[in-house]
């Protein structure tokens, strides 16, 4: 299972790289030729979601935890302790 989930995570990483390439090509096409890739926004949304979910099985099998500190990372330790307590 570790090999399978690792392979799926690598596929998710390759998908993330392809999304970055898609965005780059679309922006360059818009800038140089005034012609972006049609539907690039929707493709980026879907591929990002699939890519994120590709990492989840690997994290689960390694007994990992996805830690999100987007809104609380800059807060003082005392405030974070209160939030964690709640």
N, C-alpha and C positions, 0 to 999 in steps of 0.2 A: 504494500500500500504506500510505503514511503516513496518508492520509485515512481509510482503512478502519480501521486499527488505532486511530487517534485517536477515531473514532466508537465503536468497541467500548469503548475506555477511558472515554469519556463515559457510555456506557450502564452500565458498571460503577459509575461514580460515582453515577448516578441510582438504580441498584439499592441502593447503600449508603445513600443518603438514604431510600429507601423502607423499608429495614430499620430505620433509626432511627425512622421514623414508626410502623412496626408495633410496635416495642418500646414506644414512648411510649403508643400507644393501648392496648396490652395491659396495661401497668402501671397506667394510669389506670382502665381497666375493672376490673382486679382491686381497685384501691384504692377506687373509688367504688361499684361495683356488685357486687363479689365475683364477677365473671365475666370471666376473662381470655379472650383469643383462643385458641381450641383449636389446638394444634399450633404455637404460635408459636416454641417452642424449635427444632423441626425446621426450620421455614421460615427462621429466622435462620441456622442452621448451613449450610443449602444455599445460601442467597442470598449469604452471606459468602464461601463457597468460589467460587461463580461470579463474584462481584465481583472477588475477588483474581485469578482467572485471566483476567479481562477486561483487566487492566492489563498482563499479561505480554507480549502481542504488541507493544504500544506500546513497552515498555521494550526489547524485543529489537531492534526495527527502528531505534530511536534509539541502538543499541549501548550501552545503559545496563546497570547492574548493580544488583541488589537487594541492599542491604547490611543485614544484620541484626546489630545490636549489643545485643540485649536483655540478654545475660548478660555481655558483655565491655565495654560502654560505660563502666562505672564503674571499671574496673580501671586501674592505672597504665600508662603508655605502654610501659614496659619489659616488663611481663607480656604486654601485647597483642602486642608484637614477638615474644616467645617463642612464643605461641600461633600467630601467623601463620607463623612459621618451621616449626613442626611441621606 
